[in-house]
Amino acid sequence: MRLTWGCSMSGYCSDMTWQSHLLTTPEQLRDLLERSKRIAVLGIKPDPHRPAYDIPAYLQHAGYEIIPVPVYYPNLKEVLGQPVYRSLVDVPGEIDIVDVFRRPADIPKHVDDIIAKHPKAVWFQLGIRNDEAAEALARAGIDVVQDHCMKVELQRIGR
């Protein structure tokens, strides 16, 4: 587990430090993208015409390892040539970023699974914002990005 100043060994942060896990500046987003390699995509879809497929495909092409975690499609076994996992805690190894393609109202039901896996960061895609879930994740010592498109941010840094 990665510890941050002000966070306990359990990973939970005090009232004074959890806000430092809310990433908002272009520099913070660049740093996160540059130090990450493994991205689990929560809510990935098998339709190439949907952003929840197109953006992970772009990320994969940019060199990231993509781990599909679809919410629907119970018979789906593979996306982007990678095996599907039904929950984040089932994914072997560490996860750098959980890229979230879920409606804001649907995010709370995934918070416990995210915290249990304890990725380094969670990224809510463009148009997705849930301040309550973001606070819970940040208090658990997980970095959070809200309402930003990962593809756009990668293009901004030339990847």
BELBEL-V868626 format. One record per pair of residues at least 4 apart in sequence whose C-alpha atoms are under 7 Angstrom apart, sorted by sequence separation. I is the first residue (numbers start at 1). J is the second residue. D is the distance in Angstrom with one decimal. If there is no record, write none. Layout:
{{I & J & D} {I & J & D}}
This chain:
{{3 & 7 & 6.3} {7 & 11 & 5.6} {8 & 12 & 5.5} {13 & 17 & 5.9} {14 & 18 & 6.3} {24 & 28 & 6.6} {25 & 29 & 6.4} {26 & 30 & 6.1} {27 & 31 & 6.1} {28 & 32 & 6.2} {29 & 33 & 6.2} {30 & 34 & 6.0} {31 & 35 & 6.2} {32 & 36 & 6.1} {50 & 54 & 6.1} {51 & 55 & 5.5} {52 & 56 & 6.8} {53 & 57 & 6.1} {54 & 58 & 6.2} {55 & 59 & 6.2} {56 & 60 & 6.1} {57 & 61 & 6.2} {58 & 62 & 6.2} {59 & 63 & 6.6} {60 & 64 & 4.8} {78 & 82 & 5.3} {79 & 83 & 6.6} {102 & 106 & 6.1} {103 & 107 & 6.6} {107 & 111 & 6.7} {110 & 114 & 6.2} {111 & 115 & 6.1} {112 & 116 & 6.0} {113 & 117 & 6.3} {114 & 118 & 6.0} {124 & 128 & 5.4} {130 & 134 & 6.1} {131 & 135 & 6.0} {132 & 136 & 6.4} {133 & 137 & 6.2} {134 & 138 & 6.0} {135 & 139 & 5.9} {136 & 140 & 6.4} {137 & 141 & 6.7} {138 & 142 & 4.9} {149 & 153 & 6.3} {150 & 154 & 6.1} {151 & 155 & 6.2} {152 & 156 & 6.1} {153 & 157 & 6.5} {154 & 158 & 6.3} {155 & 159 & 5.3} {7 & 12 & 5.3} {8 & 13 & 6.3} {13 & 18 & 5.3} {23 & 28 & 5.8} {48 & 53 & 5.4} {49 & 54 & 6.7} {59 & 64 & 5.7} {60 & 65 & 6.0} {78 & 83 & 4.5} {79 & 84 & 6.7} {85 & 90 & 6.4} {102 & 107 & 6.3} {124 & 129 & 6.6} {137 & 142 & 5.4} {138 & 143 & 5.9} {154 & 159 & 5.2} {7 & 13 & 4.0} {23 & 29 & 6.7} {47 & 53 & 6.2} {48 & 54 & 5.7} {60 & 66 & 6.0} {77 & 83 & 6.0} {78 & 84 & 5.1} {85 & 91 & 6.4} {138 & 144 & 6.5} {6 & 13 & 5.8} {7 & 14 & 6.3} {45 & 52 & 5.4} {46 & 53 & 6.2} {77 & 84 & 5.3} {3 & 11 & 6.5} {6 & 14 & 6.0} {44 & 52 & 4.9} {45 & 53 & 5.3} {43 & 52 & 6.9} {44 & 53 & 5.9} {56 & 66 & 6.9} {134 & 144 & 6.2} {6 & 17 & 5.8} {68 & 79 & 6.3} {68 & 82 & 6.9} {67 & 82 & 6.7} {68 & 83 & 6.9} {69 & 84 & 5.8} {68 & 84 & 5.1} {69 & 85 & 5.0} {70 & 86 & 6.6} {68 & 85 & 6.3} {69 & 86 & 5.6} {129 & 146 & 5.5} {69 & 87 & 6.4} {128 & 146 & 6.4} {129 & 147 & 5.7} {128 & 147 & 5.0} {127 & 147 & 5.0} {98 & 119 & 6.8} {121 & 142 & 5.3} {122 & 143 & 6.3} {123 & 144 & 5.9} {124 & 145 & 5.9} {125 & 146 & 6.6} {126 & 147 & 4.1} {97 & 119 & 6.0} {111 & 133 & 6.6} {115 & 137 & 6.6} {120 & 142 & 5.6} {121 & 143 & 4.3} {122 & 144 & 4.9} {123 & 145 & 4.7} {124 & 146 & 4.7} {125 & 147 & 5.3} {126 & 148 & 4.3} {57 & 80 & 6.8} {96 & 119 & 5.4} {97 & 120 & 6.0} {98 & 121 & 6.4} {99 & 122 & 6.0} {100 & 123 & 5.9} {101 & 124 & 6.9} {119 & 142 & 6.7} {120 & 143 & 6.2} {121 & 144 & 5.6} {122 & 145 & 6.3} {123 & 146 & 6.1} {124 & 147 & 5.7} {125 & 148 & 5.1} {126 & 149 & 4.7} {44 & 68 & 6.1} {89 & 113 & 6.4} {95 & 119 & 4.9} {96 & 120 & 4.9} {97 & 121 & 4.7} {98 & 122 & 4.7} {99 & 123 & 4.8} {100 & 124 & 5.0} {101 & 125 & 6.3} {104 & 128 & 5.6} {118 & 142 & 6.8} {124 & 148 & 6.8} {125 & 149 & 5.0} {39 & 64 & 6.8} {41 & 66 & 7.0} {44 & 69 & 6.2} {45 & 70 & 6.4} {88 & 113 & 6.2} {94 & 119 & 6.7} {95 & 120 & 6.8} {96 & 121 & 6.2} {97 & 122 & 5.3} {98 & 123 & 6.1} {99 & 124 & 6.3} {100 & 125 & 6.1} {103 & 128 & 6.5} {104 & 129 & 5.7} {108 & 133 & 5.9} {115 & 140 & 6.8} {125 & 150 & 6.8} {38 & 64 & 5.9} {39 & 65 & 6.1} {40 & 66 & 5.8} {41 & 67 & 6.0} {42 & 68 & 6.8} {43 & 69 & 6.1} {44 & 70 & 4.9} {88 & 114 & 6.5} {97 & 123 & 6.8} {104 & 130 & 5.4} {107 & 133 & 7.0} {37 & 64 & 5.1} {38 & 65 & 4.8} {39 & 66 & 5.1} {40 & 67 & 4.4} {41 & 68 & 5.2} {42 & 69 & 4.8} {43 & 70 & 4.5} {89 & 116 & 6.6} {37 & 65 & 6.1} {38 & 66 & 6.3} {39 & 67 & 6.1} {40 & 68 & 5.9} {41 & 69 & 5.6} {42 & 70 & 5.9} {43 & 71 & 5.1} {89 & 117 & 5.1} {40 & 69 & 6.6} {88 & 117 & 6.2} {46 & 79 & 6.3} {52 & 101 & 6.1} {40 & 95 & 6.7} {39 & 95 & 6.2} {42 & 98 & 6.6} {38 & 95 & 5.5} {39 & 96 & 5.9} {40 & 97 & 6.3} {41 & 98 & 5.8} {42 & 99 & 6.0} {43 & 100 & 6.4} {44 & 101 & 6.7} {38 & 96 & 5.2} {39 & 97 & 4.8} {40 & 98 & 4.8} {41 & 99 & 4.8} {42 & 100 & 4.9} {43 & 101 & 4.9} {37 & 96 & 6.5} {38 & 97 & 6.6} {39 & 98 & 5.7} {40 & 99 & 6.1} {41 & 100 & 6.1} {42 & 101 & 6.0} {43 & 102 & 5.9} {36 & 96 & 5.5} {39 & 99 & 6.6} {58 & 151 & 6.9} {55 & 151 & 6.0} {62 & 159 & 6.2} {22 & 138 & 6.7} {21 & 138 & 5.2} {19 & 138 & 6.8} {18 & 138 & 5.3} {21 & 141 & 6.8} {23 & 143 & 6.6} {18 & 139 & 4.9} {21 & 142 & 6.3} {22 & 143 & 5.9} {23 & 144 & 5.8} {24 & 145 & 6.6} {21 & 143 & 4.3} {22 & 144 & 5.0} {23 & 145 & 5.3} {18 & 141 & 6.9} {21 & 144 & 6.0} {22 & 145 & 6.3} {13 & 139 & 4.8} {12 & 139 & 5.3} {13 & 140 & 6.2} {30 & 157 & 7.0} {12 & 140 & 4.3} {13 & 141 & 6.0} {11 & 140 & 5.4} {12 & 141 & 5.7} {11 & 141 & 5.4} {7 & 141 & 6.8}}
